[in-house]
Amino acid sequence: MAEKLHIQELDQVVVRFSGDSGDGMQLAGNIFSTVSATVGNGISTFPDYPADIRAPQGSLTGVSGFQVHIGAGQVYTPGDKCDVLVAMNAAALKTQYRYAKPDATIIIDTDSFGPKDLEKAQFQTADYLGEMGIDADRVIQCPLTQMVKNALADSGMDNKAMLKCRNMFALGLVCWLFDRDLSLVANFLREKFAKKPAIAENNIKVVQAGYDYGHNTHSSAVNVRRIETKTKTPGRYMDITGNKATAYGFIAAAEKAGLKLYLGSYPITPATDVLHELSKHKSLGVTTVQCEDEISGAASALGASFAGALGVTSTSGPGICLKSEAMNLAVIMELPLVVLDVQRGGPATGLPTKSEQTDLLQVLFGRNGESPMPVLAATSPADCFDAAYQACKIALEHMTPVVLLTDAYIANGSGAFRLPKMADLDAIQPPYVPEELKGKWTPYMRAENGTRYWAVPGREGFTHILGGLEKDSETGAISTNPENHDLMTRLRQQKIANIQVPDLEVIGDKDDADLLIVGFGSTYGHLHAAMDELRAAGKKVALAQFKYLNPLPKNTADVLSKYKKVVVAEQNMGQLAAYLRMKIDNFTPYKFNQVKGQPFVVEELVNNIAPLLTSPEGEE
């Protein structure tokens, strides 16, 4: 009989699932994070998968990982290194062990560590643990494959189908390790496989087998950990990826504005999930078209906006290059268009499944002529909802194309998301041309804030033509007049400058910081965690994270000039720092730049920022 469990209370823990791309690590990690969010834990996840469609089984290049950080309170990052590593085969252990803490618990499937497996993973000896310097006492060595076959012996499933359930055994073992309620896992699986109940029940059986294996075999040797939940704002929560949150933000904005939503898109990693998600919601008035290329995706969305819908197009950096002509057309026609750029590693095809922040200058300036365009950058998976909603609001209320920047890290990662109520969302009021202007209206007549009035085709008395050639500000006819072009250029620029965005917020030691950390978009969590560590060490540090990049918040210059030292940290070679120097006089920040295709590591941030607090002013 197993001894009574010793349960260790923790504030936070990091778990990393790893195995072949076909081993279902993303699903196992997603279920574990969903269960954790359901019980009120803070979560942050990081799916890390290869670009290969299907690398050779057991190969080093084919390993897929999913890291989840769960905490009693708010969690800002997926964690630098994991407390528990699940390695489904030898290649996973070989490549993923570097992400484990020195005292991490490691779960391996011993059935996948045979001679051929070790050879593929380039181990030199049969003593793979010793070769890697891993203490065997920290390893739960489980004949996982055989245990799954035993659990499903009476299921009628063939061998190949059984092996697809191995991830569920690992999930059950992790659920035991963290005292998770398996009924929540069962609910998830029954919902996911609602049309295939037999598959759901077989997977549930395997999860239970993994849980029982841990309880009966290791209860006296391994501490079970529990993450208690601190008080949260009441409401309905869910585990949500950034791409799904973005899709929901678009739907909510169209609903609030009383418009149909149209998405014209061409599939591209890592943005395609937005197309997939929106295609599920035709009942909410959503139309999705998988176009033949990036150009038609943007052009069709612009056509939908001309017709009176909310036009959206989604892509990644390579697609922005191709969409730039249609984006420019939206600038001169002054029509609402939301362009989602889920950034990935570049240039060219680059690192399709990895993450960077290298498209900032492209979306700010990468078009011909003076083509001002609002730019927002979401700060977390959950914030993708608000960022998408606000991008739509700006586009519709100011008759302009808007770029929303996310990236592979937050698009594929997930966090706990509190579902908002429609009544609590900001109103969206497009500037429809007033009826009293009937008979006097011309296409470029403007409201008091400089925004062109919107006349939806088909409205009697407001027939008009728009196009890519410059138009006369008074008549709307084609014009090559120099003074008119100068005027129209300035009017388009001023319209964007007039957009009201929230002030730049400073957190931490905002009144007396010796150093201000500055970032934009998805690095918020890592920079926040680095600030917290520095402050815990007695340093005076503050953080300002940009979400609105064009126009910049009105207080930007005041904030950045307040502190003796400012370091701009970004996942590129210094694009935000260069942009801020262009916009703000006498601003010369320190810079921290990495272009690795991976999120920042908090420990590296702290080690690089800390010396700035002791170095003489002006040194880089």
MARZAGU-215405 format. One record per residue: x, y, z of N, C-alpha, C in turn. Coordinates in pm, whole numbers, plus 50000, padded with zeros to 5 digits. Atoms other than C-alpha are relative to their C-alpha. Example, Ala and Ser with C-alpha at 12.3 -4.5 7.8 and 13.67 -1.06 7.14 Angstrom:
<nodes>
500894988150000512304955050780500905012050000
499184988149994513674989450714499235010950073
</nodes>
This chain:
<nodes>
500854988050000500005000050000500885012450000
499194988050009501385034149905499905008350127
500004991649883502405057550183499195012749974
500764987650012500485089450253500865010449929
499264990250078501475116750009500435011850084
499564987349943503555146150121499785010649893
500324989650099502165176749943500775012750034
499184988049984504525206249897499295011949938
500674988150050502885240449865501015009149930
499114991450077504485262349595499245012349950
500594988050059503885297349460499964999149848
499945001050145504875288149106500844988149959
499235011250052506285260248892499975000749848
499895000350147507425255348531500124985549955
499995013650054506715223248336500255000949850
499725000450144508115215047991499744985949947
500285012650068506635187247775500824999849871
499215000750123508915175147493500004986049942
500005012850070508945147747233499995002549851
500124998450145508615141546860498805008949967
501114991450043506355165046665498684992449999
501245007950002503845136446642499614994450134
500295005649868503885128847014498925007550077
501104992849936501185154247100500395008250120
499544992049885503245175847334499235013250011
500754987449996501375207447234498624997850064
501325002849944498035191047320500104997150150
499845003049857499275177047653500265012850079
499714987449932500705210847749498815009350005
501184991550006497585228847637498944995650100
500995005049903495335206347847500445003450142
499514997149866497535210648154499865014950033
500134985649976497545248648114498535004050013
501434997149991493765249148057499444996150136
500445004649868493145228748372500505009650108
499434990849901495455252148566499275013449999
500754987450008493655283148436498604998550057
501375002549952490295267448520499915000850152
500034999749854491235263948888500505013350054
499674986649956492385300248896501475003450004
498574996950002496155297648854500315010049890
499444992050108498035323948660500824990949911
499245008550089499585308248351500655008349889
499364994750120501975316548069500634988249929
499515011750072502855291747797500885004149882
499134997850114505455288847523500124987349918
499825011450090504985263347242501275002349917
498734998850072508395257047082500124987949908
500055011450091508145235546772500875002649878
499114998250115510365229146467499255004449876
500614995750126509755242646119499724988249908
500215011850084509925207545968498544995550009
501365005249998506505194645867499964986750074
499925012849928507495159945985501444995149992
498615004449996511135154546080500054985050029
499875014449971512415118246103499764997150148
500335003549864511095101346416501284997750081
498865001849912513565103246704501205008649968
498864991750040515775129046532500105012450089
499774988349917517295158746713499275012349947
500634988250059515765183646469498474999550007
501465001350002512225170246512499345001550135
500564999149865511755177146884499095012250014
500984989549974508695197546980499835001750151
500144997449858508335214147318498825009050031
501074991249952505595230947519500295002950147
499684996249863506515250147834498875008250060
501064992749931503935262248084500465003850140
499674994549869504505283948389498685002750072
501234997749924501735282448650500365006050135
499714993349874501545304148960498755002650081
501134996949912499385312449258499395013449965
500494986950042499115348149130500305002349853
499744996850140499875366248806501374994849958
498765005350056502535350148589500345008149876
499624991150109504505371748345500714993149884
499235006750105506675346848150499804984950009
500065014749992506795309648063501124994250086
498905004649916509885307748285501274997949921
498725002150068513575306648199500294985149987
499715014349998514005269948298498904992850078
501135007449944511645242348405500364992350126
499885008249879511105224548737499724985349969
500335013650043509725193848559500174999249849
499815002250143510845181048219499474986249964
500495012650057508885154348033500744997949868
499265003350122511125138047770499494986649947
500645012050051509255112947556500954990749926
499015008650065512375100147380501405005450025
498604996449975516165102047379500345013649940
499724987150064516275131447135499445011650082
500604989549917513935151447358500865002750122
499134998049884516145145747661501285007249960
498734994350045519265154647464499875015049970
500144986050044517915187547325499325009050103
500814991849911515605198847603500555001050142
499474999849863517635191847916500625013650035
499414986849973519315225747877498975010150052
501054991249949515945241347963499564996250142
500395004849867515775222748297500915005950108
499214995649885516895235748636500874988450050
499115010649952519735216548805499314989650087
500705009449912517285200849053498654995749944
501295003150062514445195148804499674985250007
500495013750012512335163648812499854996949852
500045003650142512635145348480499194987149984
500845011650030510045120848343500374995149862
499635005450130511195097748064499254987149972
500585012650044509685069447863501164990749967
498845008950020512315042147900499864991249877
500205008050120510725023447610500515007049874
499504992250115512005051147380501475003750017
498574997849979515625049147498500794987449965
499285011850046516675017647312501245003849922
498754997350074519965014347118499815008849877
500224991850119518515028746795499605014350036
500414986649955516905057646983501225008050046
498794993349951520195066047153500935003849886
499164997050116522025064146822499485012249924
500594988450069519595088446655500255012950077
499794988249916520035112146949501485003050023
498554997949997523825109346910500594998550140
499365003849873524485094847255501154990649968
498825008050024527875078247277499994986850076
500045012049917527045052347544498564996850037
501335004049953524085033447689499645007150129
500244992649875524475053348012499685014549967
500364986750047522615083447876499875010050114
500114990749888521905098348219501395004250048
498654996949959525525096148324500715008749899
499364992350106526645109847989499615014850006
500464986149990524555141048048500165005850139
499794995149865525465143648416498715001750078
501304999149932521895137548534499964989850114
500155008749884521335123248883498754991449982
501125009150023519135092448842498915001450105
501004998449896517375100449170498955010649963
500944989550043515715130148995499144995649884
500665004650122514385108948711498924989650032
501065010049994511035091148699500094992149871
499775008450118511925062848462498814990549985
501275007150016508665048948331499954992849867
500225007050128508025021948066498675004749941
501254993150032505415045947936499264993649883
500655006050117504755030147598499304987050036
500595012849962504144995947748498815002050093
501114997249908501955010548023498755004449923
501134995750083499765026947757499374988049932
500535012150065499424994147571499224991350099
500715007849898498454976747895498655006250031
501254993049965495825003147971498954998549891
500935000450113494294999947623499874986049940
499995013650053494634962247585498614995349956
501365004450031490854957647578499225010149917
500704989150069490064988547372499664996849856
500215002950141490204972447029500815009049908
499184990950080492654999546912501224992649946
498785006050054495554989946685501215006750065
498784995549933499154995746791500285014749970
499724986150038499525028546598499095009650074
500954991549930496395043146755500335000850149
499625000049858497535032747103501165009650026
498814991649980500875050347060499675014949997
500414986050003499055082846986499515004850136
500514996449867497815081947347501115001650104
498894999249905501285082547503500055013550071
499964986649939501025120047561499025001050117
500994999349893497955114247778500504993150128
499415006449883499865090548007500955009950069
499094989949944502545117248053499215011150068
500854989649939499795142748121499454995150134
500525005449875498265119948386501044999850109
498905000249903501635116248556500295013950053
499784986149958502125154048561498835004950086
501174996249919498575158848692500114994350142
499765005649867499445135248979501055008250074
498894992849938502645154249043499555013550055
500484986849956500675186749081498574999550054
501265001649928497535172849247498835006349922
501054994450083495255182048956498784990749999
501275007250005491595171748939499824994349860
500095006250131491315146548656498635001949935
501314997750061487625154348607500055011849904
499854988650091488705187248448500644995649869
499375005550120490935168248206498974992149920
501035008050067488085144348128499005008949927
500954990750064485745173448055500595005849871
499324994450117488295188547816500004989849886
499905010350104488775155647628498634996449941
501345003350051485055148347603499485011249909
500424988950086484485182847457500794999949869
499165000050120487425180347215499594988749904
500355011550083486365145747092498504996950011
501455001749982482605151447119499404990949891
500525008150109482055134746780500634986149996
499325013049993484345105546870500134995950146
500005002749855483345095647225500904988450040
499145011449966485265062747213501455004550016
498644994749990488515081347151500175008050128
499944992149876487735105147436500154990850121
499975008949882487105076647681501314992350008
498715007049998490255057947579501125009250048
498994990449953492355089147630499855002850149
500254997949857490715094847969500534988250080
499495012049932491575059048064501535000650013
498534999249996495235065347975500455010950097
499664989549902495325097948173499914994450142
500185006049867493995078848475501134990150029
498915009649981496635051748422501295007250036
498804992349967499395078048425499955005550141
500194994849864497985093548741500224988950103
499885011349907497735059548911501434995050008
498615004550000501265050248807500835008750095
499284991149910502615081048984499614997850144
500505001449863500455076049291500474986950063
499695013149943501165039149337501484996850004
498595003750013504825038149237500955009850065
499034990049958506375070849344499545008650117
500554991249897504255084949626500925001950119
499114998649884506925078749890501335006249963
498694995250042509835090949680499985014049941
500094987050067508565122249504498935008450068
500974991049940506855152149658498975004349896
501064994250082503505161449508499945015050031
500014985449981503345199049452498595005449976
501314993650018500285221249478500205014949989
499954985550018499885256649349498655005650041
501264994249953497225274349553499705012849923
500424988250074495235301849386499735011750094
500294987949924495285337149523498725006349946
501274993850038492175358949506500115006849864
500044993950132491275369449151498735008249985
501214992650031488815393949007498924990249956
501065009550037485485375248988499685001049851
500355000250141484495364948640500244986449941
499805012650071484685337548382501365000449930
498655000250056488235327948286500174988249905
499635010950089489715306848011501495001349965
498635000150053493155296947885499895003449852
500184995550139493545315447555501345002949937
498804996450075496235317947291499845014149944
500054986650056497155351447143499245000549869
500725000150127495845341846799498494999150020
501435001149974492475331446939499465012950061
500424987349939492265362947153499905011049895
500054990250109493035383746843498734998249918
501225002750076490235366846652498765004750075
501144995649918487805373146938499915015250006
500004985449998488875409646950499405005849873
500584995650127488035413846582498484998049999
501445002949997484635397346630499265009950089
500644990849906483815418946932499915014049943
500014986550057484765451046749498955001349891
501014999450105482605443046449498605000150060
501305000549934479695434446678499685013550064
500224987149931480135466646877499705011149900
500204989750101480285487346558498764997449914
501175003450079477265469646409500344996749855
499545002950135479255457746105500264985149981
499535013350034479985425345927501525000050006
498555001549997483525412445972500454991749881
499445007350113485525401945666501494998150021
498575002749995488925385045679500454994249866
499365005250120490935381245359501414996250036
498715004649949493985360145429500604989249912
499285010950064496625337745280500764992750110
499385007249887497925310045510501505002550011
498584997949974501285317745668500264997950149
499605001949861502985306345988500625013250049
500855006249898502385318046259498635006850014
501254992349995499235337746168498764991949961
501115007250062497075310546011498884996550097
501035003749902495265301546334498895010550011
501044989649996493435335046317498964997349891
500915003950109491955324745981499174987950041
500715012049958491065290546122498925003350103
500954996849894489385305346430498815008049947
501104991750050487375331946248499094992249907
500835007750092486155306545993498954991750073
500975007749921484305289046277498785008350039
501024991249941482085319146346499145007049896
500914994550100479895324246042498695004550062
501254996449934476925325846278500055014050061
499854986549945478325358646412500225010449891
499874990450110478385374946070501425001349949
498604999550044482015366645996500134993049865
499675005950130483125360545638501514998549990
498575002250019486545344945579500234994749860
499635004750133488205339845242501494996850001
498595003750017491435320345196500375003549857
499714994650133492815340144906501184993049934
498945006850075495265329244635501385005350033
498704994549961498035351944766499785011450099
500064989349900498875379345016499405012849942
500494987650062498075407344771498484999949995
501475000550010494515395744710499364999750138
500534999749863494035390045083499785014150048
500124986149957494715426645155499035007849912
500854992450091492965439844845498534996650020
501405003749979489795419844910499475005750131
500434994049873489695432145271499735014949983
500234985750027490025467845145498695001849923
501274999450072487165461244902498814998250093
501085002149903485055448345191499765012750082
500144987549926485755480545382499315010749916
500664990550090484775501545082498504997449995
501415003850007481495482245079499275001850133
500664997149873480845490745445500204989850108
499715010049899482265461145638501275003850075
498704998649933485155458645884500954990449930
499075008150077487965446345659501284997450078
498795004149928490825426945817500794990649911
499135009550067493815408945667501104995950096
499035005149903496295387045856501194993849927
498795005150063499875377145780501155000350098
498774998049925503465376745903500905009349919
499124990250064506485397545802500134998749849
499905001150146506955383045451498745004649927
501254995850061503285389745378499815015150002
500094985349994503555426045489500705006049879
499314995150120506085431145208499065000149881
500885001450115503485419144958498735008450014
501234992449977500525437245115500215015149995
499714985749983502275471145121499295008749897
500684991950102500735482944793498545002350035
501404998549961497185476044911499875008550127
500014991749881498005491545248500145014749963
499844986350048499175522845068498745005049933
501264996250063495975522744866498985003950106
500924996649890494035522645194500335013550060
499594986949947496065552845309499415011249914
500434988950085495235574345006498495000249981
501465000550009491625562244984499345003450134
500494997249864491275567845361498804991250034
500985010149963489375535845429500524991850117
499565008249887489425514545745500494986449952
499435013150031491615483545720500904996250117
499135004749892493215463145999500924989249944
498985009350051496445445245908500694993650120
499385007349891497555418646154501334994249952
498675005350030501295411146145500484991850120
499495008849895502225380846357501474997449966
498595000050039505985385946347500684986550026
499205012149986508415357246299501455003349964
498594997750030512135353046245500245001949851
499674997450139513515367245922501485002549986
500784995950118514645378845674499594988149914
500515010150092513035359945387499194989650077
500735010449927511655326345507500524999050142
499434998649866514035329145801499694988550093
500395009849898512745311246110498485000350011
501474998750008509045304946033499264997550130
500735003449877508125290546374500575007150122
499384992949888510245313946587499565014550003
500584986949971509635348646723501055011150001
499174988049996511165383146670499105012350005
500714987250007510215419846683500615008549889
499194993750103511905428346357499215007049889
500814993550105508985442746156499605014350035
500494986949955508595475346348500245010949896
499734989350095510325498446103499314997549867
500725003150123508735480245810498565005050005
501414995749995505195487045930499875014950024
500044985549983506055522646028500305007449871
499494992250113507845532845710500124992449869
499705008150117507945504145459499025001349887
500904997850113505775519945189500485012349924
499574988350076506275545144911499185012250038
500694987549970505395581444965499845002150149
500354997349860504275597245290498724992350031
501185008649977501945570145418499874996850148
500125002049855501275574745790498934989750034
500915010949965499605545345957500134997050149
499925003749858498705538146323500574985950017
499415013049971500645509146475499834997150149
500145004749862499815489546793500774987050013
499315012649973501695460746956499444993950128
500575006949884499985435947188501114995750096
498985002549899501815429247515499954985950059
500125013549944500605393947604498944992549921
501085007250069498375365947473498615005550031
501324994849963495395379147669499805014149947
500114986250048496145415247565499735000649850
500315000150143495785404747200498535003549975
501414996650016492025407847251499815015149998
500184985549991492165444147360500735007149887
499254993550107494855453147106499264998849867
500775001850123492755438546822498765008850001
501204991749988489665456246950500335014749976
499624985950014491455489846977500495003149860
499574997850138493045485646634498785002149909
501244998550078489555481246485499335013350030
500634987349961488225511046680500705011849933
499254989250064490995533546551499765000149850
500205000750144490595521146193498635005349959
501364996150036486825526346190499695014550034
500344986349958486685559346376500865010549932
499094990450063489605575346188500244997049853
499955003050143489155559745844501454998449952
498595002050031492665546245820500364985250011
499455013349972494555513645783500785000550130
499305001349872496015501946115500754986850000
499245012449986498755476546178500004995650145
499915006149867498515453446477501154990149999
498855008949988501815437146573499794990250116
499805010049896501885404646764501274992549957
498885008150048504525377346724499764985550038
500205014449980504945339746733499924996450148
499975003249857505665339947107498635001850065
501304997949935502375355447221498854994649917
501075005450084500345343046923499744985450031
500145014249970501025306547002499964997250150
500055001449856501525311347375498625003250053
501334997649943498585313847611500115005750141
500084994649865497525330347934498564999250048
501354999749944494545332348166499305012849953
500744988850059491905354948008498635001050063
501324997549942488915369948183499085005249891
500894996250108486055371347936499285013150033
500654987249974484785407247906498524999549964
501394998450038481175418147881499925010749890
500104990750112480185435447558499645014050047
500424986849952478575463447755501155008150057
498864993149939481915471647916501045004649898
499024996250102483805475747587499745014049948
500124986350053484485510147441499055000349880
500874998050117481915523047194500865002049876
499344997750129482925523046826499025007349910
500924991450074481385551146622500655004949870
499444995750129482415553146254499435013649958
500444986550038482195588346102499164999949872
500865000250119479305582345864499625014249961
500324986650047478535612345648498585003850044
501344995749953475605632345798499035001649884
501024999250104472365631545604499845014349948
500194986050042472285669745598501005004549894
499024996550104475315669745365499604994349864
500475005650127473305651845097499905010849894
500024990250109473815669844768501175009650006
498854990849987476795689744903501294992450028
498845007749955479125661545010500924996349884
498985005350091482365653144829500874990350079
499375011349931484545622644910501025003650108
498984996949901487245641145110499615011450093
500464991149893485085663345325500284993450134
499505005549874486215659245686499205005050121
500584996249872484835659346036500975009350074
499184990449927486235683146300501374994450037
498715005949962488995658646399500884996749881
499195002250119490265656946040499734986949929
500305013050059488745623045959499035001549883
500884999750116487185618045617498684993150034
501315006349981483445610945629499904987249918
500175013050065482425575445534498614999249939
501285002050070479705571145272500014985949944
500055013950045478845534545227499284999349866
500645001050130478065526244861498574994750009
501415003849999474375522844791499145009950073
500764989849928473385552145008499605011049902
500514990650100471195574644794500525014150025
499534986249990472685608644721501465001250036
498594999349960476245599244815500894991549909
499195007250096477585583044501501385006549989
498654994450005481365586944479500984989849943
498935008450050484605573144337501255002450083
498704999049933487835565644526501024992549916
498965007150075491165554044388501385003750047
498634998149958494915554344408500645012849953
499464987150043495465587244226499595010950099
500304989149908495635618744435498735007449958
501284993350025492285636844466500025014350054
500154986349954491345673044507499285000150134
500584999949866490545680744870498585005450001
501334993950002487445700544771499024992049916
500955006250093485935682344475500074984749999
499835014450007487305647044505500414995149863
499565003650134488345647744139501514997849999
498565002450012491795635644027500735013349986
499274987450001494365662944087501504997650003
498535000149996498075667944010500535013450048
499614986749951498125702744160501004998750115
498985001549896501305706344372499525004150139
500474995249871499665726744646498964990550060
501025009449950496755702344670500664987450055
499325012249951499115672344703500675002750134
499364996549873501055690044976498945000850111
501084998849902497775698145153499474986250040
500555013249970496415662545125500994991650081
498975007249924499705648145250499985004250146
500024994949863499555670545556498704996550072
501275003749939495885663245617500014985350045
499935014149963496535625745616500934998050121
499085000949887499465630345851499375005250128
500604993949882497555652946088498874991450055
501085008849955494615628846100500544989250093
499405010349916496905602146243500525006150129
499474993349881498575626546481498895003750098
501124995949914495125636546615499424988450080
500575011549930494345601046732500435000250146
499724999949857494085600347110500294985850048
499635013049944495935571047269500355001850147
499714998749857496495563747639501445004350025
498654996049961499485579047814500874987850025
499025010449970502625558347851500084998350151
500025002649857502425541748192501364995150048
498755004449938505445537148417499654992350127
500225008149881505465509548679501334997550070
498795002249922507935500448951500335012550081
499564988149927509985528149114499865012349910
500234990050103508385553548884500405014250041
499684986449955509145584049102501485002350025
498594998149965512785577649189500914989349943
499185010650059514175551048958501335005449952
498694996750055517865551848872500114995549855
499985005250136517075533248551498584996849956
501295003450060514035530648324500244989849890
499985010050106513605499048118498855003149904
501004996950102511745505147791499934988449900
500205010350101510275479147557498705002549927
501314999050066507325473647326499454986049977
500665012450036504805446347268500294988450092
500025012949930505405410347370501094998050103
498945001649900508545415647580499575004750138
500474994249873506415430847857500224990550118
499915009449888506315399448075501424997950045
498605002549965510055393048061500655012450061
499444987749945510945429448121499425002950139
500624998349868508475430948411500684990850101
499355009549908510025399748566501425004350031
498634995249977513535414048522499995011950095
500134988649909512445446548688499724995250142
500335005249866510945426848977501234994250069
498805005849940514205407849031500995010750042
499074989149967516285439549023499525007850122
500544992849884513975456949268500134991550127
499845008949885514075426449497501435000250051
498584999149961517865430749498500365013850051
499754986849944517475466449622500275011049899
499754990050105517815484649288498745008349976
501104991150033515665514249191499784999649848
500225002450142514195504248856498515001749968
501374998550046511055512648658499894994349858
500255005750133509465499448336498925008049929
501004993950088507625516448049499914991549874
500175008950114506185493347783499055006449900
500824993850103504875507647456499044989849939
501035007450072501615493847319499585007949876
500344991150111500825523747097501295006249947
498724995950059503705531146858499855011249898
500274988650087502115554846609498495002650000
499144989849939501045579246720500504995750137
499495002849866503205577647029499135007050104
500724993049893501545586347361500535014350017
499624985849991501575624047421501085002650105
499044997649891503675620547738501324992749979
498805008050023506425599847574501285007550031
498774992249979509095627147571500195003350148
499904996849858508305637347929500464988050082
499635012149925508595601548055501454996449976
498655004650032511815592947874501085009850043
499014990049958513545625447970500085001450152
500064998649854512685621448339501114992250070
499075009149933515235593948411501425001849947
498594998050037519045596648413500464989449901
499605010850088519445563048244498774992649949
501085007550063517145545248001500634989149914
499555010950086517725511147842498804994949920
501045005150088515635500447543500354985549966
499775014350022515355462347527499014994949897
500895004650106513965446647211500644988449925
499555011950074514195415246999500245003549853
499534995850132515785432146700501335007350023
498694993449987518925452746635499905014650042
500124986549947517555484946783499005008749929
500964992450079514495495446582499205010050084
500754990749914512465510446869500905011350048
499074989749953515525528747004500245010349890
499784990850111516165543846659498785008749975
501254992650023512515553846619499805010650108
500164990349891512415570546961501025011349988
499004989450019515645589346888499575009449889
500484991650109514035601946567498895009350048
501164992649955510955613846754500295009450118
499754992649876512535627647074501395006349996
498734992950003515265653947086500904995850117
498985002549898518475645847276499744987350082
500255012649931517405610447362501034989749954
498955009750032520325586147376499964988650102
500155010749902519395553547547501114989649989
499275012550009521385522747633499124990349921
500785009650078520335492847423500364985750041
499805014449984519865455647483499244993349888
500625005850120519215436147164500384985449985
499795014050033518815399347086499114996249883
500785004950113517675382446766500264985049991
499755014349989517615345646862498814991449957
501195007750031514095335846762499324994250122
500535004949874513395328447128499655011950089
500294989249906511845349447406501245003650082
498934996149908514145368747636500104989950114
499795007749878515645349847928500185010150113
500004990049894515005369148250501375001250065
498684999749936518335359248402501015008049916
499104992550088520185373148097499695014950004
500394985949990518195405548115500575006250127
499524994849872519065410148482501525001649997
498534999550003522755402348424500535011149910
499564989350091522965427748141499565013850044
500514987049957520895455248298500645004550131
499454996549868522355454048651501265008649991
498794991750007525785467848545499735014549962
500334986250038524075498748399499695008550123
500364992749878523005507948752501245004250079
498764996549929526625510148865501025006949911
499044993950091528405522348550499805015149996
500124985450009529175559648508499015003949891
501004995550096526505578948323500655002649865
499514997650134526995578947950500774988549940
499295011650053528905546147921499004990149942
500865010450061527405519047695500644986550020
</nodes>
